[in-house]
Amino acid sequence: MDISQQLRELQYSPIHKKIEQRIKEFKRYQYASHNDIFLELCFCLMTASCPAERCLQIQQILREEFLHLSSKDLEKKLRDQGYRFPNRAPRITAARKQLPQLSQQLSQSCGRTIREWLVENIHGLGYKEASHFLRNIGYDDVAIIDVHILRILEKHGMISAPKTLTKKRYLTIEKKLEELADHTGLTLAELDLYLWYMQTGKILK
């Protein structure tokens, strides 16, 4: 069974309602406070090379402390939580200073335009992390290309997974995902959740 057929079957399975609910949760961020949006950015800054589930746990435990602590104090808190990269604290406190500019950027409707700004201005955000952040706050026009997505696309003969993901390669693979999304009547945000489920059996954020 090819990947399009598998996706269509899932769209008529109980998984569809779970993914639909998760997308609704993402869309609610259009009404969220700047602080809540920043906390989502913190989560995405933490996830590179770290399990998303553990990063989410830490984000929920620390929450307000991301908004107020100094870099040094935040690093200690992250270390106390067993986070693998506590030295990322300066990235989070530097991003906090960008909140006014970030809020201005998020007034735009085009996720890909905002992504360019994020990659250029938020240290620690590459295309994957910036796309992850945007998807999690309701944008559905960017693709999150991580190792799970690369593996399933390679498994189905759509790509040869690159060893390094340059901007050019990222955008090329994103285009293939966009074509698959169009073919199956999904947004890129929905497609990501379906593909992640197909590869891992989980629906995360």
trRosetta pair geometry for C-beta under 8 A, 3 or more apart (Angstrom, degrees):
i j d omega theta_ij theta_ji phi_ij phi_ji
1 5 4.6 -118 -172 88 95 130
1 6 5.5 115 126 -57 118 86
1 9 7.9 -2 177 -11 149 139
2 5 5.2 96 58 10 69 103
2 6 7.2 -133 103 -5 36 91
2 156 6.7 96 -159 -157 68 114
3 6 5.6 -54 -148 37 35 113
3 7 6.3 36 155 -20 67 105
3 152 7.5 113 -118 156 125 98
3 156 4.3 23 -45 -142 119 164
3 158 7.2 -27 7 -41 154 126
3 180 7.0 -30 112 -143 126 130
4 7 5.8 -55 -150 36 31 111
4 8 6.4 29 154 -18 65 105
4 180 7.1 -143 -84 -150 85 85
4 183 5.8 -67 -116 125 125 123
4 184 5.7 -160 -142 -75 79 104
5 8 5.8 -54 -148 36 32 110
5 9 6.4 34 154 -20 65 104
6 9 5.7 -53 -151 34 32 112
6 10 6.5 30 153 -17 64 106
6 198 6.4 76 142 -119 132 135
7 10 5.7 -56 -151 37 33 111
7 11 6.5 39 150 -26 65 103
7 180 7.8 134 -22 168 163 103
7 184 4.7 -21 111 -139 138 155
7 186 7.2 -93 174 -20 131 141
7 191 7.5 -8 -136 -128 138 78
7 194 5.6 67 -131 149 89 147
7 198 7.9 -56 -81 -55 70 141
8 11 5.5 -49 -151 28 35 117
8 12 7.1 14 156 -2 63 104
8 184 6.3 -138 -64 -141 78 99
9 12 6.3 -73 -159 46 33 96
9 13 6.4 37 145 -32 68 114
10 13 5.1 -57 -143 28 39 120
10 15 5.1 -42 -167 69 91 134
10 16 6.7 147 145 -60 64 80
10 194 5.6 134 102 -145 149 108
10 197 7.1 137 -151 90 146 133
10 198 7.3 -88 -59 -69 153 98
11 16 5.3 76 -159 -94 38 120
11 184 7.4 180 -40 173 140 105
11 185 7.9 60 -122 72 163 109
11 186 7.8 -133 -88 -71 124 109
11 194 7.8 -16 -63 -107 77 141
12 16 6.7 42 -67 -31 12 142
13 16 6.0 137 63 -14 54 92
14 17 6.1 -45 -168 28 55 108
14 18 7.0 51 142 -15 73 104
15 18 5.6 -61 -156 39 43 113
15 19 6.1 37 151 -17 75 107
15 194 7.5 103 134 -117 128 75
15 197 6.0 121 -159 166 137 163
15 203 7.4 165 -156 -57 90 132
16 19 6.0 -62 -150 40 28 106
16 20 6.1 32 153 -22 66 109
17 20 5.4 -51 -143 36 32 116
17 21 6.3 35 155 -21 64 104
18 21 5.8 -53 -151 34 30 112
18 22 6.6 30 151 -19 63 105
18 203 5.5 151 136 29 120 169
19 22 5.6 -51 -147 35 36 112
19 23 6.4 38 153 -20 66 102
19 190 6.2 86 155 -145 125 80
19 193 4.7 144 -134 116 108 138
19 194 6.4 11 -105 -64 160 75
19 197 7.5 -84 -72 -27 116 144
19 203 6.2 -131 -82 -133 71 137
20 23 5.8 -54 -152 34 30 112
20 24 6.6 34 150 -20 63 104
21 24 5.6 -52 -153 33 34 114
21 25 6.6 39 149 -22 65 101
22 25 5.5 -48 -154 30 37 116
22 26 6.7 39 149 -19 65 100
22 193 6.1 153 82 -123 142 152
22 203 6.0 -139 -44 161 153 118
22 205 7.0 -158 -161 -93 112 77
23 26 5.6 -50 -152 33 37 113
23 27 6.4 36 151 -21 67 105
23 140 7.6 32 -147 -91 111 124
23 187 7.9 113 -132 51 137 129
23 189 6.1 112 -118 123 101 122
23 190 6.2 -10 -76 -82 138 83
23 193 7.4 -111 -57 -6 91 154
24 27 5.6 -54 -146 35 33 113
24 28 6.8 46 152 -33 63 97
25 28 5.9 -45 -158 16 33 116
25 205 7.7 -81 103 -107 131 118
26 29 6.2 -40 -179 3 45 114
26 135 6.6 -49 -147 154 147 59
26 136 5.7 -129 -124 -160 100 29
26 137 6.6 -149 -169 -109 79 1
26 138 4.8 162 142 -79 82 52
26 189 6.8 -154 86 -172 165 141
26 205 7.7 166 -77 -144 96 98
27 30 6.3 -21 176 -1 59 109
27 138 4.5 99 -111 -124 41 106
28 31 6.0 -56 -177 39 62 102
28 32 6.8 83 127 -49 74 96
28 138 7.5 -170 34 -74 32 119
29 32 4.5 -31 -147 0 56 129
29 36 7.2 -155 -132 117 84 113
29 37 6.3 108 -172 -94 109 87
29 40 7.0 -5 -122 -25 141 162
29 136 7.3 81 -35 131 157 61
29 137 3.9 -121 118 -152 156 68
29 138 4.9 -154 54 -21 102 111
30 137 7.8 122 -59 163 54 80
30 138 5.4 -58 -43 51 90 175
32 36 4.1 -110 179 83 116 131
32 37 5.5 139 101 -51 121 83
32 137 7.3 -102 35 -141 137 98
33 36 4.8 98 55 5 79 99
33 37 7.1 -144 96 -2 44 86
34 37 5.7 -57 -150 39 34 112
34 38 6.3 37 151 -22 67 105
34 99 6.0 84 168 -176 122 114
34 103 5.5 -28 -115 -86 118 123
35 38 5.5 -53 -148 35 32 113
35 39 6.5 36 152 -22 65 101
35 67 5.8 5 -144 -103 107 139
36 39 5.6 -48 -150 31 34 114
36 40 6.9 37 149 -18 62 100
37 40 5.7 -51 -156 32 36 113
37 41 6.7 40 145 -20 65 102
37 102 7.6 177 122 131 123 123
37 103 7.8 122 74 -93 149 77
37 106 7.1 -23 -170 -78 157 172
37 137 5.8 51 -131 -118 92 141
38 41 5.3 -50 -152 33 39 116
38 42 6.6 47 147 -24 67 97
38 66 7.3 175 127 123 101 117
38 67 6.8 98 96 -98 136 87
38 95 7.5 153 -152 126 92 104
38 96 6.6 66 -165 -112 136 70
38 99 5.9 -23 -84 -106 128 111
38 102 7.6 113 -89 85 83 154
39 42 5.4 -43 -151 28 37 117
39 43 6.8 44 149 -21 62 98
39 59 6.3 118 177 -176 92 109
39 63 6.3 4 -128 -140 137 65
39 66 5.9 122 -111 71 75 146
39 67 7.5 -39 -69 -55 91 98
40 43 5.5 -45 -154 29 37 116
40 44 6.7 31 150 -13 65 104
40 133 6.3 123 131 -145 96 78
40 136 5.3 -175 -171 115 124 125
40 137 5.7 138 102 -64 160 102
41 44 5.8 -58 -151 40 34 107
41 45 6.3 38 150 -22 67 105
41 95 6.1 -161 136 155 130 142
41 102 7.4 -31 -71 -157 157 158
41 122 7.4 -106 -169 -150 123 153
41 133 5.5 39 -108 -135 63 132
42 45 5.6 -55 -148 35 31 113
42 46 6.4 29 154 -20 64 108
42 59 6.0 146 101 -122 108 106
42 66 4.7 -22 -96 -156 165 149
42 92 5.4 47 -123 -134 92 115
42 95 7.6 175 -81 80 65 140
43 46 5.9 -64 -156 35 29 111
43 47 6.6 32 153 -37 65 107
43 55 5.8 115 -157 139 71 109
43 56 6.2 37 -141 -95 122 61
43 59 4.5 -6 -86 -78 92 159
43 136 7.5 -116 81 139 130 171
44 47 5.8 -45 -143 16 36 117
44 125 7.1 38 123 -110 112 99
44 129 5.0 129 162 -172 99 84
44 130 7.7 116 149 -81 142 23
44 132 4.8 162 -130 96 115 112
44 133 4.1 -94 2 -69 170 90
44 136 6.9 -163 -60 21 118 143
45 48 7.7 -42 -178 1 34 102
45 88 6.5 164 147 163 101 127
45 91 5.6 180 -171 120 131 122
45 92 5.8 161 96 -83 155 81
45 95 6.6 -130 -69 -14 150 159
45 122 7.7 -110 -88 159 111 116
45 124 5.0 46 -145 121 94 134
45 125 6.8 -62 -95 -66 78 83
45 129 6.8 78 -91 -178 38 137
46 50 6.1 -63 152 63 75 144
46 55 4.2 156 110 -144 120 119
46 58 6.9 -154 -176 75 162 129
46 59 6.9 -159 25 -60 151 103
46 83 7.0 -71 -152 -151 116 129
46 85 7.6 174 -147 62 65 108
46 88 6.7 152 -105 96 60 150
47 50 5.6 -130 -148 66 33 91
47 52 5.2 19 -132 -98 120 74
47 55 4.9 -112 -84 18 72 170
47 129 6.8 163 62 -116 101 95
47 132 6.8 -104 61 131 148 165
48 124 7.3 -147 6 -177 141 84
48 126 7.5 94 -99 17 133 109
48 128 7.7 116 -100 86 91 118
48 129 5.9 -42 -59 -70 103 127
49 84 7.4 -115 115 97 96 143
49 85 7.4 84 78 -34 112 135
50 54 6.4 -104 166 73 98 114
50 55 5.4 104 112 -56 120 112
50 83 7.4 3 -135 -159 153 80
50 84 5.4 -172 -100 33 109 125
50 85 6.8 -115 -52 9 129 108
51 54 4.5 74 77 10 102 106
51 55 6.9 -176 91 -9 52 86
52 55 5.6 -59 -147 40 35 112
52 56 6.1 38 155 -24 68 105
52 204 5.4 100 102 154 139 152
52 205 7.3 -173 166 63 130 65
53 56 5.8 -54 -150 33 29 113
53 57 6.7 33 151 -21 62 103
53 204 6.8 -102 -69 -120 80 133
54 57 5.6 -50 -153 31 36 115
54 58 6.6 32 152 -15 66 104
54 83 7.8 157 140 -109 110 68
55 58 5.8 -56 -150 38 34 109
55 59 6.2 37 152 -22 67 106
55 83 7.7 75 -105 -126 67 105
56 59 5.6 -51 -145 35 32 114
56 60 6.4 28 157 -17 64 107
56 204 7.8 -146 -32 -166 148 109
56 205 7.0 107 -97 48 135 114
57 60 6.0 -62 -152 38 27 107
57 61 6.4 25 152 -19 64 109
58 61 5.6 -56 -146 36 33 111
58 62 6.1 11 164 -2 69 112
58 78 7.1 54 -175 -129 139 71
58 81 4.8 104 -122 149 106 152
58 83 5.6 64 -114 -75 164 113
59 62 6.5 -66 -139 47 24 95
59 63 6.9 74 160 -74 57 59
59 66 7.4 6 -141 -41 71 146
60 63 6.3 12 -158 -54 28 102
61 81 6.5 153 79 -114 146 131
62 65 4.4 -86 -176 53 87 115
62 66 5.7 93 122 -38 112 88
62 74 7.9 79 -170 -142 143 84
62 77 5.9 104 -115 147 123 133
62 78 7.7 -10 -67 -77 156 66
62 81 7.2 -71 -48 -50 112 151
63 66 6.5 -90 171 13 16 104
63 67 7.9 -12 147 -6 56 104
64 67 5.5 -57 -164 32 49 115
64 68 6.5 6 154 6 78 114
65 68 6.3 -77 -139 51 35 89
65 69 4.9 24 -179 -24 80 122
65 73 7.9 -122 -172 125 106 106
65 74 6.7 154 146 -108 98 82
65 77 5.8 -164 143 -157 149 175
66 69 7.2 -31 -93 27 15 102
66 74 7.0 81 -112 -129 48 126
66 92 6.2 -91 -152 172 91 133
66 96 7.8 -179 155 -80 74 121
67 96 7.1 148 -139 -129 43 127
69 73 4.2 -129 -169 92 106 112
69 74 4.2 140 102 -61 126 85
69 77 6.6 -69 -130 -1 176 139
69 93 7.7 -98 93 -85 70 112
70 73 4.7 86 52 13 82 102
70 74 6.7 -151 88 -6 38 90
70 93 6.9 26 -170 -111 37 152
71 74 5.9 -59 -144 39 26 110
71 75 6.3 31 156 -25 63 106
71 89 4.9 128 -163 127 68 105
71 90 4.7 35 -146 -89 135 65
71 92 7.8 153 -115 63 75 84
71 93 4.4 -100 -75 14 85 152
72 75 5.8 -53 -151 30 28 113
72 76 6.8 27 151 -17 61 103
72 89 7.5 143 -66 115 13 148
73 76 5.7 -52 -154 33 36 112
73 77 6.5 36 149 -19 66 104
74 77 5.5 -52 -148 36 36 113
74 78 6.3 37 153 -19 67 104
74 89 4.1 154 97 -146 104 117
74 92 6.3 -131 148 75 155 131
74 93 6.5 177 22 -51 149 108
75 78 5.8 -54 -148 36 30 111
75 79 6.3 31 152 -19 64 106
75 86 4.7 93 -164 158 71 100
75 87 6.5 35 -133 -95 118 38
75 89 3.8 -108 -67 2 76 153
75 90 7.8 10 -63 -31 115 71
76 79 5.6 -55 -148 37 31 112
76 80 6.3 35 152 -22 65 106
76 86 7.5 81 -66 -173 15 137
77 80 5.6 -53 -148 34 31 114
77 81 6.6 26 153 -15 63 107
78 81 5.8 -60 -152 38 32 109
78 83 4.2 -58 180 44 87 138
78 85 7.7 -45 153 90 137 48
78 86 3.9 159 95 -120 112 82
78 88 7.4 -149 -178 55 171 86
78 89 5.9 -153 4 -67 139 103
79 82 7.7 50 178 -67 34 20
79 83 6.8 -80 -76 48 27 86
79 86 4.1 -4 -60 -77 80 162
83 86 5.5 119 80 -71 104 72
85 88 4.6 52 126 -18 108 112
86 89 6.2 3 170 -28 64 107
87 90 7.4 -14 174 11 60 99
88 91 4.9 -39 -174 28 74 121
88 92 6.6 74 133 -22 82 97
88 124 6.5 97 -152 -123 105 145
89 92 5.7 -57 -154 34 39 111
89 93 6.4 28 156 -11 72 105
90 93 5.8 -56 -141 43 35 104
90 94 5.9 38 158 -21 68 107
91 94 5.8 -57 -146 38 27 111
91 95 6.3 28 154 -20 63 107
91 122 7.9 72 -177 171 92 76
91 123 5.2 -128 -127 97 89 95
91 124 4.0 54 -158 -29 145 146
92 95 5.7 -53 -148 35 30 112
92 96 6.6 41 149 -30 62 101
93 96 5.3 -41 -151 22 37 121
93 97 7.3 43 151 -21 60 95
94 97 5.9 -50 -165 25 38 112
94 98 7.3 32 143 -16 63 105
94 123 5.9 7 93 35 145 118
95 98 5.5 -59 -159 33 44 114
95 99 7.9 80 144 -55 63 71
95 102 7.9 47 -179 -51 83 143
95 122 5.2 43 -112 -142 103 99
95 123 7.4 -132 -60 45 87 73
95 124 7.5 -73 -51 45 123 120
96 99 6.1 -8 -172 -34 44 109
98 101 5.1 -60 -170 51 75 110
98 102 5.3 83 128 -32 90 102
98 121 6.2 140 -139 146 147 112
98 122 6.3 -139 61 -88 163 84
99 102 5.4 -55 -138 37 31 114
99 103 6.2 34 162 -22 66 103
100 103 5.9 -54 -150 33 29 111
100 104 6.7 29 152 -18 62 105
101 104 5.6 -54 -152 35 35 114
101 105 6.4 37 151 -20 67 104
101 121 7.0 -105 117 160 140 156
102 105 5.6 -54 -150 35 34 112
102 106 6.3 30 154 -19 67 108
102 118 7.9 61 -120 -97 95 84
102 122 7.8 55 -88 -68 116 122
103 106 5.8 -57 -147 36 31 110
103 107 7.4 46 150 -35 59 92
104 107 6.0 -42 -168 7 38 115
105 108 6.3 -46 179 14 50 111
105 114 5.1 119 158 -130 107 91
105 117 5.1 -151 -126 88 143 158
105 118 7.6 159 134 -54 160 78
106 114 6.5 65 -90 -127 52 143
106 137 7.6 -49 -137 125 129 144
108 113 5.7 -83 139 84 152 127
108 114 5.7 179 68 -59 119 100
110 113 4.1 60 96 9 115 112
110 114 6.8 163 94 -10 63 84
110 141 7.0 -66 -153 75 56 149
111 114 5.7 -60 -149 41 36 109
111 115 6.1 44 152 -30 69 104
111 131 7.8 74 156 -128 120 66
111 134 4.7 115 -152 168 110 143
111 139 3.5 125 -89 176 126 139
111 140 7.4 176 -21 39 149 27
111 141 4.5 161 34 61 118 93
111 142 4.5 -120 128 -24 129 109
112 115 5.3 -44 -145 28 34 119
112 116 7.0 41 154 -23 60 95
112 141 6.1 -80 -27 118 93 109
112 142 6.0 160 -76 -83 68 96
113 116 6.0 -49 -160 25 34 111
113 117 7.2 29 146 -12 62 103
114 117 5.7 -56 -158 37 40 112
114 118 6.2 42 147 -23 71 106
114 134 6.3 139 90 -104 123 127
114 139 7.3 -142 50 -78 136 161
115 118 5.5 -53 -146 35 34 114
115 119 6.3 32 158 -18 68 105
115 127 6.9 50 172 -136 122 68
115 130 4.7 116 -145 134 80 126
115 131 6.2 22 -118 -74 132 67
115 134 6.1 -62 -74 -27 92 150
115 142 5.7 137 -59 -108 143 147
116 119 6.1 -55 -147 36 29 108
116 120 6.3 19 157 -11 63 114
117 120 5.9 -67 -148 44 28 106
117 121 5.7 -13 169 12 68 123
118 121 6.5 -79 -130 51 19 88
118 122 5.1 -24 -166 21 66 121
118 125 5.1 -71 153 118 98 151
118 130 4.1 144 101 -131 134 119
118 133 7.0 -176 -152 64 158 140
118 134 7.6 -136 -13 -49 158 107
119 122 7.4 -35 -79 47 13 84
119 125 5.8 -121 -98 109 48 94
119 126 6.5 41 -126 -150 100 29
119 127 6.2 5 -90 -72 135 59
119 130 5.3 -70 -59 -34 81 156
122 125 4.3 33 93 12 110 128
122 130 7.4 142 58 -93 125 99
124 129 7.1 -74 135 103 70 166
125 129 4.6 -135 -138 94 65 116
125 130 4.5 88 168 -63 115 87
125 133 7.1 -33 -129 -4 128 139
126 129 5.4 88 44 18 65 100
126 130 6.8 -129 97 -4 28 96
127 130 5.9 -58 -138 42 26 109
127 131 6.0 27 160 -20 63 110
127 145 7.4 3 111 40 110 106
127 165 7.6 -123 54 132 120 115
127 167 6.4 142 -45 -115 137 69
127 170 4.6 74 88 173 160 163
127 171 8.0 -109 -145 -53 157 72
128 131 5.9 -61 -150 37 25 109
128 132 6.3 29 152 -24 63 107
128 144 6.0 74 -157 -158 71 68
128 145 5.8 -104 -99 62 94 65
128 146 5.7 103 -156 -76 132 76
128 165 7.3 59 -41 100 116 151
128 170 7.5 -124 -52 -128 75 128
129 132 5.4 -49 -147 32 33 117
129 133 6.5 36 154 -19 64 102
130 133 5.8 -51 -151 34 32 113
130 134 6.4 27 154 -15 64 107
130 142 7.8 -87 114 169 82 158
131 134 5.8 -57 -146 40 32 108
131 135 6.1 33 156 -20 67 106
131 142 4.2 -149 -134 140 92 120
131 143 6.1 -22 -170 81 150 31
131 144 4.7 -178 111 -85 114 63
131 145 7.4 51 55 7 158 71
132 135 6.0 -55 -147 36 26 109
132 136 6.3 22 156 -17 62 112
132 144 4.9 80 -78 -117 72 125
133 136 5.9 -65 -150 38 26 109
133 137 6.6 1 161 -1 65 110
134 137 6.3 -70 -146 46 30 95
134 139 4.0 -35 164 48 96 133
134 142 5.3 54 82 36 135 142
135 138 8.0 156 -177 26 26 11
135 139 6.1 -82 -82 71 35 77
135 140 7.0 78 -126 -99 74 46
135 142 6.3 -122 -55 72 89 96
135 144 5.9 -69 -1 -38 150 117
135 188 7.7 -108 -101 109 113 94
135 189 5.0 162 -145 -116 98 94
135 192 6.6 -26 -144 47 159 157
136 205 5.6 74 -119 167 108 99
139 142 6.0 32 120 13 117 105
139 189 7.3 164 104 -65 45 125
140 187 3.9 -4 166 162 126 141
140 188 5.9 150 170 51 64 78
140 189 3.8 -79 -124 -3 82 121
140 190 7.2 24 -150 -12 120 79
141 187 7.5 -71 -71 -167 50 102
141 188 6.1 93 -138 25 19 128
142 174 7.5 -40 -160 -144 56 132
142 188 6.2 -173 71 103 20 146
143 149 7.6 146 168 -171 104 162
143 173 7.5 -139 102 113 145 85
143 174 4.4 177 37 -127 128 85
143 177 4.6 98 -114 84 152 153
143 178 7.2 -109 -42 -51 127 77
143 188 4.9 -102 -76 -169 75 125
143 191 7.6 -34 -116 82 97 119
143 192 6.5 168 -146 -72 65 111
144 149 6.9 160 101 -28 68 148
144 192 5.1 67 38 -137 102 144
145 149 5.2 -117 -138 83 51 139
145 150 6.6 75 179 -56 87 87
145 165 6.6 173 110 -152 121 148
145 170 5.8 -179 47 -141 145 80
145 173 5.4 91 -120 102 148 132
145 174 6.5 -98 -41 -69 127 79
145 177 7.5 -142 -81 -28 99 147
146 149 5.5 97 49 13 59 101
146 150 7.1 -114 109 -4 31 95
147 150 5.6 -54 -145 38 33 113
147 151 6.2 36 157 -23 66 106
148 151 5.9 -54 -150 33 29 111
148 152 6.6 18 158 -12 63 106
148 195 7.4 137 127 131 98 93
148 196 5.8 61 117 -121 144 68
148 199 4.4 144 -174 106 99 152
148 200 6.0 -31 -135 -39 142 111
149 152 6.2 -59 -146 39 30 102
149 153 6.2 27 157 -16 66 110
149 177 7.6 -5 -175 -91 128 134
149 192 7.1 -39 -88 -132 128 78
149 195 5.7 56 -114 127 79 139
149 196 7.4 -34 -66 -72 82 72
149 199 7.5 -123 -72 -14 35 157
150 153 6.0 -61 -147 40 27 108
150 154 6.2 25 157 -17 65 110
150 159 7.1 -82 -148 83 68 134
150 161 4.3 88 168 -126 110 112
150 162 7.7 -102 -140 35 133 65
150 165 8.0 -113 -77 -79 137 124
150 173 7.6 -26 -100 -152 79 156
151 154 5.8 -59 -147 39 28 108
151 155 6.1 35 153 -27 65 107
151 161 6.8 11 -79 -76 43 149
151 199 6.2 110 79 -138 113 132
152 155 5.3 -46 -144 31 34 119
152 156 6.5 17 160 -4 64 107
152 195 5.5 176 76 -169 154 98
152 198 6.0 91 -132 97 147 115
152 199 4.7 -102 -55 -73 122 115
153 156 6.2 -67 -150 47 29 98
153 158 4.3 -81 -171 65 84 118
153 159 4.7 25 131 23 117 108
153 161 7.4 129 75 -76 97 87
153 173 7.1 97 119 -155 173 108
153 176 7.1 90 -150 112 135 135
153 177 7.7 -69 -90 -75 134 89
154 157 7.6 45 -175 -72 34 22
154 158 7.3 -92 -71 51 25 73
154 159 5.6 -64 -78 78 67 78
154 160 6.5 73 -121 -127 101 28
154 161 4.4 -48 -59 -32 139 101
158 176 5.7 133 167 167 114 138
158 180 7.5 -12 -127 -61 152 132
159 162 8.0 -59 161 -21 120 78
159 173 5.9 12 -90 -113 155 100
159 176 6.5 169 -58 58 107 170
162 165 5.8 133 79 -84 121 58
162 166 7.7 -83 143 10 159 78
162 169 5.1 -16 -7 -169 163 155
164 169 7.7 125 104 33 62 153
165 169 5.4 -132 -149 90 54 120
165 170 5.3 77 168 -68 100 89
165 173 7.9 -54 -140 16 106 142
166 169 4.8 92 51 12 77 101
166 170 6.8 -134 95 -9 38 89
167 170 5.6 -54 -146 34 30 115
167 171 6.4 23 160 -14 65 107
168 171 6.2 -60 -150 39 27 105
168 172 6.3 29 153 -21 63 109
169 172 5.5 -54 -146 35 33 114
169 173 6.3 27 158 -14 67 106
170 173 6.2 -62 -152 40 26 104
170 174 6.2 30 151 -23 64 110
171 174 5.3 -49 -142 35 34 118
171 175 6.5 44 154 -26 63 98
172 175 5.8 -50 -158 26 31 114
172 176 7.1 30 146 -16 61 101
173 176 5.5 -49 -155 32 41 113
173 177 6.5 41 148 -17 68 103
174 177 5.5 -54 -150 38 35 113
174 178 6.3 42 149 -25 66 103
174 188 7.8 15 -161 -134 87 141
175 178 5.5 -49 -148 32 33 115
175 179 6.6 35 152 -19 63 101
176 179 5.7 -51 -153 33 33 112
176 180 6.6 33 149 -17 64 105
177 180 5.5 -53 -148 38 35 112
177 181 6.2 40 151 -23 67 104
177 188 6.2 72 131 -129 113 96
177 191 6.3 148 -178 118 96 146
178 181 5.6 -50 -146 34 32 114
178 182 6.4 33 153 -19 64 104
178 188 6.4 -29 -94 -79 68 112
179 182 5.8 -52 -149 36 31 111
179 183 6.3 33 152 -22 64 108
180 183 5.5 -55 -146 36 32 114
180 184 6.3 6 162 1 66 112
180 191 6.5 118 103 -146 103 143
181 184 6.4 -73 -145 49 25 93
181 186 4.7 -102 -149 80 76 84
181 187 6.3 4 -171 175 131 12
181 188 5.3 -63 -72 -76 162 56
181 190 7.5 121 -138 65 104 92
181 191 4.5 -90 -93 -41 96 145
182 185 7.8 32 -175 -70 27 31
184 191 7.2 119 66 -100 128 103
186 190 4.2 -132 -166 88 102 119
186 191 4.5 129 113 -60 134 84
186 194 7.0 -74 -130 5 164 140
187 190 4.8 96 51 9 77 100
187 191 6.8 -139 93 -6 40 89
188 191 5.5 -53 -142 38 33 116
188 192 6.4 41 156 -27 64 101
189 192 6.0 -51 -154 27 28 112
189 193 7.1 22 152 -13 60 104
190 193 5.9 -60 -157 36 35 108
190 194 6.4 31 152 -16 69 107
191 194 5.7 -58 -148 39 33 110
191 195 6.1 28 157 -16 69 109
192 195 5.9 -58 -144 40 28 107
192 196 6.1 29 157 -21 65 109
193 196 5.7 -52 -143 36 29 112
193 197 6.4 31 155 -20 62 106
193 203 5.8 37 -168 -139 101 92
194 197 5.7 -56 -151 36 30 111
194 198 6.4 32 152 -21 65 105
195 198 5.5 -51 -147 34 34 114
195 199 6.3 22 157 -11 66 109
196 199 6.0 -64 -147 43 28 103
196 200 5.8 -24 171 26 68 115
196 202 6.8 -62 143 79 99 75
196 203 7.0 114 94 -112 113 46
196 204 6.8 -102 150 33 146 88
197 200 6.8 -78 -123 58 20 77
197 201 6.6 43 -166 -123 59 15
197 202 6.6 -143 -109 67 59 28
197 203 5.5 2 -81 -72 107 81
